[in-house]
Amino acid sequence: MVETMRLSICVPSRNRQFYFQKTIEGLLRSKRDDIEFIFVDNSDAPLIMNDFMRAYADDPRVVYLPSADRVLSMKDNWERALQAATGDWVTFIGDDDYIEPDAMTVIKAIKRVNPEIDAICWAVIGYTWPSKELPRHGIMIPFNSFVVKLPQKQLMDKMFGWHEAGVVPTSGFSIYHCAISRPLLEKIKAIGGGNYFEHPVIDYDMAMKVIVYGKAFAYCARPLSVMGSCPESNSHAIGRLDDTKRKMDAFMEELGHNFEDDPILKDFPFHSYLGVTATVATTQIWFKKKYKLRYEGWEKNFVTACARNVERYRDREAFDIVRDAYAAAIGKWQHGVHLDSFSPVFKGDAIPLAVSGNSEVGTIIRSDVAGAATHYAMFDVVNAMTQPIDQIEVREDGLRFPWQEERTPFYTPPPAQRAS
């Protein structure tokens, strides 16, 4: 059974044809026959990708869905991608991201020893595509490559309790840059009334359902994918006030309504225009109320994450505007009792230098290492510097929890919503 498993790698795209094409080129270097590629275009100029994909028409692993006769919302575009997938496991990446297809080797190794596992996450490398604003940067490559089980309670605490959060919860286990089993996906589809994705903030909608309704979770500390950020991506907008508003306007326009008008959110005075922290929080409020999930004591950690969101703004005027807007929302919420926990600090407007060297948790390389100009070229260097994927240690007697191994997994925060 394990040997015949297949992984569907889904890549939805919206008007980022250059990066989409580079991602496809990188993925299709793989010769694996246990991989299915679902490439889904949702662009205003469909002929660009239609012409490009003709070169891959004879590859039986490739499923190409061209642009529809109308612009689809991100939710609808992701939905049709997952509806087209036939693999036993499914993962999504953005059109400016990359995943190592040999991740399937790790998935199979885990399933051999722990067949009950139904969601697998791994370390992710961050990569900013070269631009005038930030042509190069430092990339952390973690030393570890072990695989462990993670308890559901820890994931619940990270997601809903905002434990150890950065700007967003560090829980992982969305379908985005993680692999979810077909049985769990079909369970989520049934729960969602026939759709895999129910809420417009699709990555966190899926992550919350995986964590709540999944039974067994595995984590690989070795990087297996690259989370890209190009100038057109939503993640690139974090810390840029005008860019954030413009992308949120486009997101709501394509959706066809403002999801924050939902009566469920009437007592929660935070809005997505404040930033990604508020966006995740509104999605959580919707989820907890709809699915009657109770989780107490999360508020202070959330307010701390709000402060970190504000600190991502390096322009003083933008920092002040967003700080005051968050403070106003916190002041209106629960009688303002959490306002004392909100204390963002302006970090200045200096552009971080691209550094290299070693730290306590890994090696730092420059994003243009060895002349790399794409995410997959950079990841080729990562592969050469880290444990070969087919040698990653997966205990033959079954995975253990981190405290049994005396190891602490290296977490990479999950992404903001994608413009796909």
Solvent accessible surface area in square Angstrom, and as a share of the most:
residue,aa,sasa,rsa
1,M,183,0.82
2,V,31,0.18
3,E,110,0.49
4,T,102,0.59
5,M,9,0.04
6,R,84,0.31
7,L,0,0.00
8,S,0,0.00
9,I,0,0.00
10,C,0,0.00
11,V,0,0.00
12,P,0,0.00
13,S,0,0.00
14,R,34,0.12
15,N,58,0.30
16,R,8,0.03
17,Q,29,0.13
18,F,116,0.49
19,Y,29,0.11
20,F,0,0.00
21,Q,40,0.18
22,K,54,0.23
23,T,0,0.00
24,I,0,0.00
25,E,56,0.25
26,G,1,0.01
27,L,0,0.00
28,L,18,0.09
29,R,104,0.38
30,S,21,0.13
31,K,174,0.74
32,R,53,0.19
33,D,125,0.65
34,D,15,0.08
35,I,1,0.01
36,E,10,0.04
37,F,0,0.00
38,I,0,0.00
39,F,0,0.00
40,V,0,0.00
41,D,0,0.00
42,N,2,0.01
43,S,9,0.06
44,D,93,0.48
45,A,44,0.34
46,P,49,0.31
47,L,123,0.61
48,I,81,0.41
49,M,0,0.00
50,N,38,0.20
51,D,76,0.40
52,F,41,0.17
53,M,10,0.04
54,R,160,0.58
55,A,87,0.67
56,Y,52,0.20
57,A,81,0.63
58,D,140,0.73
59,D,31,0.16
60,P,130,0.82
61,R,34,0.12
62,V,24,0.14
63,V,49,0.28
64,Y,50,0.19
65,L,41,0.20
66,P,61,0.38
67,S,22,0.14
68,A,43,0.33
69,D,147,0.76
70,R,148,0.54
71,V,60,0.34
72,L,13,0.07
73,S,10,0.06
74,M,10,0.04
75,K,41,0.17
76,D,57,0.30
77,N,0,0.00
78,W,0,0.00
79,E,21,0.09
80,R,53,0.19
81,A,0,0.00
82,L,0,0.00
83,Q,85,0.38
84,A,28,0.22
85,A,7,0.05
86,T,91,0.53
87,G,1,0.01
88,D,48,0.25
89,W,3,0.01
90,V,0,0.00
91,T,0,0.00
92,F,0,0.00
93,I,0,0.00
94,G,0,0.00
95,D,0,0.00
96,D,0,0.00
97,D,0,0.00
98,Y,4,0.02
99,I,0,0.00
100,E,19,0.08
101,P,2,0.01
102,D,50,0.26
103,A,0,0.00
104,M,0,0.00
105,T,40,0.23
106,V,3,0.02
107,I,1,0.01
108,K,19,0.08
109,A,24,0.18
110,I,0,0.00
111,K,33,0.14
112,R,126,0.46
113,V,38,0.22
114,N,13,0.07
115,P,92,0.58
116,E,90,0.40
117,I,1,0.01
118,D,21,0.11
119,A,0,0.00
120,I,0,0.00
121,C,13,0.08
122,W,4,0.02
123,A,1,0.01
124,V,15,0.09
125,I,2,0.01
126,G,41,0.40
127,Y,5,0.02
128,T,22,0.13
129,W,5,0.02
130,P,67,0.42
131,S,27,0.17
132,K,205,0.87
133,E,95,0.43
134,L,35,0.18
135,P,62,0.39
136,R,98,0.36
137,H,27,0.12
138,G,31,0.30
139,I,3,0.02
140,M,56,0.25
141,I,5,0.02
142,P,4,0.03
143,F,118,0.49
144,N,60,0.31
145,S,23,0.15
146,F,11,0.05
147,V,5,0.03
148,V,0,0.00
149,K,43,0.18
150,L,4,0.02
151,P,29,0.18
152,Q,71,0.32
153,K,145,0.62
154,Q,53,0.24
155,L,0,0.00
156,M,33,0.15
157,D,21,0.11
158,K,8,0.03
159,M,1,0.00
160,F,0,0.00
161,G,0,0.00
162,W,2,0.01
163,H,71,0.32
164,E,141,0.63
165,A,7,0.05
166,G,22,0.21
167,V,17,0.10
168,V,10,0.06
169,P,0,0.00
170,T,13,0.07
171,S,1,0.00
172,G,11,0.11
173,F,1,0.00
174,S,5,0.03
175,I,0,0.00
176,Y,5,0.02
177,H,3,0.02
178,C,3,0.02
179,A,0,0.00
180,I,0,0.00
181,S,5,0.04
182,R,50,0.18
183,P,99,0.62
184,L,6,0.03
185,L,0,0.00
186,E,68,0.30
187,K,84,0.36
188,I,0,0.00
189,K,51,0.21
190,A,79,0.61
191,I,52,0.27
192,G,11,0.11
193,G,70,0.67
194,G,35,0.34
195,N,64,0.33
196,Y,7,0.03
197,F,1,0.00
198,E,36,0.16
199,H,6,0.03
200,P,13,0.08
201,V,1,0.01
202,I,1,0.01
203,D,3,0.02
204,Y,4,0.02
205,D,0,0.00
206,M,0,0.00
207,A,3,0.02
208,M,0,0.00
209,K,0,0.00
210,V,0,0.00
211,I,0,0.00
212,V,37,0.21
213,Y,54,0.20
214,G,3,0.03
215,K,168,0.71
216,A,14,0.11
217,F,3,0.01
218,A,0,0.00
219,Y,3,0.01
220,C,0,0.00
221,A,0,0.00
222,R,3,0.01
223,P,0,0.00
224,L,1,0.01
225,S,0,0.00
226,V,0,0.00
227,M,31,0.14
228,G,1,0.01
229,S,19,0.12
230,C,0,0.00
231,P,45,0.28
232,E,85,0.38
233,S,0,0.00
234,N,16,0.08
235,S,26,0.17
236,H,13,0.06
237,A,4,0.03
238,I,35,0.18
239,G,13,0.13
240,R,85,0.31
241,L,46,0.23
242,D,121,0.63
243,D,22,0.11
244,T,15,0.09
245,K,116,0.49
246,R,145,0.53
247,K,20,0.08
248,M,9,0.04
249,D,57,0.30
250,A,45,0.35
251,F,18,0.08
252,M,17,0.07
253,E,139,0.62
254,E,56,0.25
255,L,30,0.15
256,G,63,0.61
257,H,104,0.46
258,N,51,0.26
259,F,13,0.05
260,E,16,0.07
261,D,110,0.57
262,D,47,0.24
263,P,100,0.63
264,I,48,0.25
265,L,11,0.05
266,K,158,0.67
267,D,100,0.52
268,F,11,0.05
269,P,32,0.20
270,F,2,0.01
271,H,90,0.40
272,S,1,0.01
273,Y,76,0.29
274,L,22,0.11
275,G,4,0.04
276,V,16,0.09
277,T,0,0.00
278,A,0,0.00
279,T,5,0.03
280,V,1,0.01
281,A,1,0.01
282,T,1,0.00
283,T,0,0.00
284,Q,2,0.01
285,I,19,0.10
286,W,21,0.07
287,F,0,0.00
288,K,18,0.08
289,K,101,0.43
290,K,92,0.39
291,Y,48,0.18
292,K,177,0.75
293,L,37,0.18
294,R,194,0.71
295,Y,45,0.17
296,E,118,0.53
297,G,59,0.56
298,W,18,0.06
299,E,30,0.13
300,K,134,0.57
301,N,50,0.26
302,F,0,0.00
303,V,0,0.00
304,T,45,0.26
305,A,0,0.00
306,C,0,0.00
307,A,9,0.07
308,R,99,0.36
309,N,1,0.00
310,V,0,0.00
311,E,31,0.14
312,R,113,0.41
313,Y,2,0.01
314,R,93,0.34
315,D,81,0.42
316,R,117,0.43
317,E,123,0.55
318,A,10,0.08
319,F,3,0.01
320,D,39,0.20
321,I,86,0.44
322,V,3,0.02
323,R,72,0.26
324,D,75,0.39
325,A,38,0.30
326,Y,0,0.00
327,A,30,0.23
328,A,52,0.41
329,A,5,0.04
330,I,0,0.00
331,G,30,0.28
332,K,152,0.64
333,W,12,0.04
334,Q,78,0.35
335,H,180,0.80
336,G,20,0.19
337,V,99,0.57
338,H,32,0.14
339,L,73,0.36
340,D,143,0.74
341,S,34,0.22
342,F,20,0.09
343,S,80,0.52
344,P,21,0.13
345,V,90,0.52
346,F,56,0.23
347,K,113,0.48
348,G,21,0.20
349,D,109,0.56
350,A,77,0.60
351,I,114,0.58
352,P,95,0.60
353,L,149,0.74
354,A,27,0.21
355,V,81,0.46
356,S,77,0.50
357,G,35,0.34
358,N,120,0.61
359,S,47,0.30
360,E,173,0.77
361,V,70,0.40
362,G,0,0.00
363,T,30,0.18
364,I,36,0.18
365,I,12,0.06
366,R,94,0.34
367,S,5,0.03
368,D,41,0.21
369,V,36,0.21
370,A,96,0.75
371,G,68,0.65
372,A,11,0.08
373,A,67,0.52
374,T,18,0.10
375,H,0,0.00
376,Y,38,0.15
377,A,31,0.24
378,M,0,0.00
379,F,0,0.00
380,D,60,0.31
381,V,31,0.18
382,V,0,0.00
383,N,39,0.20
384,A,89,0.69
385,M,90,0.40
386,T,24,0.14
387,Q,70,0.31
388,P,61,0.39
389,I,19,0.09
390,D,113,0.58
391,Q,111,0.49
392,I,16,0.08
393,E,91,0.41
394,V,23,0.13
395,R,58,0.21
396,E,165,0.74
397,D,107,0.56
398,G,9,0.09
399,L,7,0.04
400,R,91,0.33
401,F,53,0.22
402,P,11,0.07
403,W,160,0.56
404,Q,94,0.42
405,E,32,0.14
406,E,159,0.71
407,R,86,0.31
408,T,112,0.65
409,P,9,0.06
410,F,50,0.21
411,Y,46,0.18
412,T,39,0.23
413,P,61,0.39
414,P,18,0.12
415,P,9,0.06
416,A,8,0.06
417,Q,12,0.05
418,R,2,0.01
419,A,31,0.24
420,S,3,0.02
